[in-house]
Amino acid sequence: MSALNINKWFQLQVMVKIMKRELIWRRNKLTSFLPMKS
C-alpha cells in the first residue's frame, strides 16, 4: 500500500468514528428527552 492509500484509509476510519459518535450522542439525547418506557 502506498502512503496516499494509507492516508485515505486513515481519514476514512476517523470519519467513521466521528459519525458513530454523533449517532450515539443523538440517540442518547433523543432517548433522554423521551419519557421512560419499561
Steps between C-alpha positions, in 0.01 A plus 500: 500500500625847415513784749208669321281192539590471869419868551161467328420188702595675824280799417213262424543327838495835679185608315325174588593543867366855507178398324445213744557733796253751355237228450542367855492853645182587308334173600587559865369855483176383338446219750566739790228732367247221453302378802629177648329184378566178688 
